[in-house]
Structures are given as C-alpha cells and as structure tokens.
Amino acid sequence: MIHTPHNLQGIRVALTGGTSGLGLALMDELVTRGARVAFVARDQRRVAAVAAARPKVAGIVGDVSNKDDIYPLAMQISGLLGGVDVLVNNASALGPVPLALLADTECEDFETALATNLLGPFRLTRALLGSLSAAARERGGAVVLNVSSDAAIEPYPGWGAYGASKSGLRHLSRIWDKELASQRVRVLSLDPGDMDTPLHALAASGDDPTTLKRPADAAREFADAIEAALHALRDQAHLEGVRA
Amino acid sequence: MTMRAATLPVQRPHDARLLVVDRHGHIEHRPRHAFVELLRPGDCVIANDAATLPASLHGIHRRSDAVIEIRLAGRQSLDPQDVKRFKAVVFGAGDFHTPTEARAAPPRLAPGDRVSFGKLEATIVRMLDHPRFVELQFHADAARIWEMLAQQGKPVQYAHLHEALALWDVWTPIAAQPVAFEPPSAGFVLDWRSIDALQARSIPFATLTHAAGLSSTGDAVLDQRLPLDEPYRIPAATAALIAATRARQGRVVAIGTTVVRALEHAASGNGVVHAGDGVATQRIGPQTQLRAVDVIVSGTHEPDTSHYALLRAFTDTLTLQGVTDELEAHRYRTHEFGDSVWIERRACVVQGARTSPLDPRERERCPTLGIGLADSHRKDSAMPAVPSSRPHRAGPTLRKVPTVSDELTPVAPSPDKETSHDTRNHPADHPDPAADRRPAKLAV
C-alpha cells in the first residue's frame, strides 16, 4: 500500500502497552504518519525512556489491569491530548508463564489475563468513550482497535487463559462495534500474526525469530487499518454533511 | 421544610424523577427516564461533555507548615497545555466530611507563598481580593501537572455525601475533556441508551465543553462571586445544529446550567450561537433575556444558589416558588445525584393590546415592554392570549396526569410566538409567524 507521509496528521491516539513489541512499533508508525500519541505502560523508567526519545509522544504510567488506575489514566490521556480520535488496546498478558494447561492454570493467572486482556480494554474504552464520541461528533468518526490473536479463535492447548481472554475481547469488540455504529465509533479487532516480540518470546521461546513477523510490519498494517476505518467514517460524515 | 439531599453517588437511580414545568407554568411529575418523550420533532438536545477534574488537593503551606486543602476553581482557557495557573479556593486542615461553611480557615496567605503537593510545588501568585481565594502557579510541565492531579487529586465534594467520591462517580457517561471543577451533573440524566433513543426519534444530540465551576465555597462573600468566569468551547457542528433548530422553529434543550451559560454567552453578540472558544462571564437571572435556549434540564436547586438564579431566566418567581413547594412536598432529592427538573422558557404573553401584562408573573418575564413593541403586537390582539386550561391564579398549576383533552385539543394559536415580546431577536426566530401556529401541546 502506498502512503502519503502525513495521513494521520493531527489525529490523537491513546495506546496501551507502548514500551515494547507491537505497541512501540505501532506508536512510531502512527507518529511517522502525523499522529499525536499518549501511551500507557506500567514501568516508570521505560515510560520515561520511550517518551524522552520521541518529541510528539506523551508517556503515562499506569496498569490497565487495575480498576483504580483506569479513570486517572483516561483523565491524563484526554487532558494531555485534548481529545481522543483513536484508542488502541494493545497491552496484553499471557496468563501463566510458562504457558500451562488450563487444568494446571492458577486462578490468579487466569484472572490476570482477563483483567489485562478483557476487563482493562472494556474499562478504558468506557472511560474514554466520551472523548471518542465527542471526536466522532466533531470530526465525523473515531476508532477503537483491540489487538487480538489467532488464539482468540483457535483452541490451542496451553493457551487457555490467553485464548479465553482474547476470545472474550474479540466478541466484546464485535458487539461494541454494532452498538457504537450509531455514534460513528468503530471498534476493530485485529490479529497481528505471530511476531518477534517479548510476549511471543515468553510464550514460545523456542521459535526462530527470523521465521516470525517483524513488529514494524504488523504496525504498518494496523496503522493502515486505523487510517482506513477513520477515513471511511469521516469521508462518509463529510458526504452526509454531519459536520455541516 | 428543606429539600432532601441525595446522599448516594448513583448517577441514574431507577426511581429518579423529573419535575416538568411547561411554558405556561404548569407543573407535572414524571419519571426521569421519560425525558426523551418530552422532546418534539425539530427539537435538539445540547449537553456539556466536560469531564471533571479531581480538583481537590491536599498540600502543605510551606511558610506555616500547615496542611491545607486547595480546590481548583478556574483557569484561563481549555487548552490542554494551559494547566500551570489556576484560581483556587483554600481551606485549612480537614476534608469534605466537615460542611464547607464550617471548615477551618487556612493560615494567612500571601503572594509568593509556596505550597507543596508531594514532589510538586506551586506558588501563590496573587490574592484575589479575599483571604481564601488565590491564583496558584504550579512549577512543572503540563504532563507532570496532569500526573500530579491524577495521583493526588480527589473530586470536590460536600458533606451530604458520606463516602469519598471516585472519578467514575463524577464523570458523566459522555465525559470527554477534563476541564470541569465540579461535575456538570445535569448530564447524569444521560446514558447511551437515552442518546440512542434520541437518535431513534430523530432528535439531534450535540455537545459543547464548558468548565463547570465550584457550586459553593462555604464563604458567603466568596459565594457571591459564583459562578466565576468559565471557559467554554462550542464545536462547529453544535453551532450549526442550533442554527438549524432555530430555522425550523424547534426548541434548544440544554442539559444543565453550564450549557445555558455557554450558549447564551456565545449568542450575546447578535443572538446567533457562534462556534469557537469563549469565556462565559455573565450572570444569568430574572433580568436575562434568553436568546439561545428554550428548555433547561437541571438538577434541583435550593433558592439561595446561583443555579437557582439562572432558572429565573426561564420562568417567574412565583412559578419557581411553586416548583420548590412541589419538590419539597413530593420529597424530591436535591444536589448533584438528586432528581431533576425540566423547565420551559416562560411564554411571555402580552394580553390584548395592553402595554403591560395583566399577570404579575408575566410582567417579571417582560421587563422591557415598550410602546413600539406593544404597537408591533397590536395587530395580534385578537388572538386568544391565554389557553383556556390555564387558570388565572397566582401560583403554578399542578397536573400530574395530562388528560386526553389536554393532549388533543388544539390550543391554537400558540400565544407566545404571536403575541409575545419574544426575547430573541435573530431573524431565524421568526421566518414565518404563521408557521408556528401548531397546537400548544401542554407539558410535552
């Protein structure tokens, strides 16, 4: 696909899990295309380091699996950006490490996977829905991208906690996409494929990295998808005269 | 008897009620979820999408080493980077559990005093003509200030709520940019189902962002200065919707006093609501001629508040007294998590060819009747000025259940547009007077 260099110019993006892997690559891709990004991650030092190297990026420390963090995070995100056009729920947890059969999975590990992969995106999306829908009313559309996995569909043995939580996220995305269509907010669920990321290394340390997708390639595809969804909504809104 | 406080932070209790005051002063009781049914084709609904800052901060006044509470109360603009300077009200040690008016005073404050909030420092830049009202400057960049607010700030709250509020208690479902110092709580009436229901009825919904300020400081002198100047932003789409609503003679329904303040300020130039940023500086009260808003949906307020004064722009004192009596008699809950009122802008009726209205209530709402205006309306003097169902007595009328005949009998022609001194003056209001001869459907 051919890109003009600044086709997300002025777009305000909130992204979780931005200090490594796909999140970091996607942030760089979005910034290259002109977006302003506020990212959320748990580790204060890594947040500071990533933000320091990127002038158009704001780093926010917080844990999306923690209910009490969600509104303070939403406040900082919308406060700093002045609005939110795109939310990327990317932060993910595997559950038990190393991966375990469901029957061997501790309840606490299962809960961690659900809290990070399902409840966190639900809560943060809900807390930012005011900002997203405001952007949709003012600019014609807004997009939520939930990062999914083939484990959300295929019942891979050993991936129980992760697969069940991602499956829930995928279904949540599909329902929310229908419910929010009237608000011109699209909710996407996309599988980036097997990538050479820290999360993948935790899950399958034996895989040869050269056989895995590079995060930058997945990031380009995701940025394309965000752009396409956003522009489809906003072009349509323009045609309909929503912005009058 | 005083009004009953809502003491639980539930935004949309299932039994929430709505007291409806129509443009003739009739009062009805409705379940609050029925508010969508009060809208007519052609109307639009405008809400304030401001999210609420955790504006209460505890810090140390360095010179005295005293613990103080600072309640952020105002800033210059809505710019996300413009968070270094705030107006703030200062209290001594203590918190919301103590009624605001009983709070300890802070130590003596002076320009140059430092206040520390954990690692973050601020300086009192100047006193704002009151020993507890200051301008404060934080010494950090915007990201650090937002972080400090997120970590240390608490929502401003009052003693009628016993438990500490979290941000999710005070953010309306549509809360977007965090710029309000207290929640624009009329917006608690909204949820996504009701917004969908509006859409299903083809009632357009739009928002503006208005930095709702403190409702009380606990100090009678300071309270006199409320509301403070409040920055707002009106999106182009919202301004366009209001213009379109005007053009088709629909009503602009404002969810909350802050929406009224923003729209009326934005319309104060030529009566047209302009898009863009502004700072609402005006006070709205009985002498205000509303130019943009036709209906207000609001929480219930006690008579000594600036919120209440604003309602007097919509209807007269006697009707509002009747509202207060009804709210008390029916034990409506007050304060931010309480029940709601729907108040339509009073029809300002000029009876016959008189230059002053017969009913003293009308006189209050028609303060500037002059000869020229009376002349301009003389040709309409044959119109029945008052619907027959409206009794001539001083107090408001109470009808709990509209009768079939009320709903179906056309009380045409509607008196307020034809024979009134309408306070709005932009041309879109009156493109064709005859076009508004629709039946006055009382109370809905």
Interface residues (C-beta under 8 A of the other chain):
Chain A: A58 G59 I60 V61 D68 I70 Y71 P72 L73 A74 M75 Q76 S78 G79 L80 L81 G82 G83 A127 L129 G130 S131 S133 A134 R137 E138 E179 S182 Q183 V242 R243 A244
Chain B: D49 A51 L53 P54 L78 D79 P80 V83 A142 A143 W146 E147 L149 A150 Q151 A166 L167 W168 W171 T172 P173 I174 A175 A176 Q177 P178 W192 I195 D196 Q199 A206 T207 T209 P235 A236 A237 A240 L241 A244
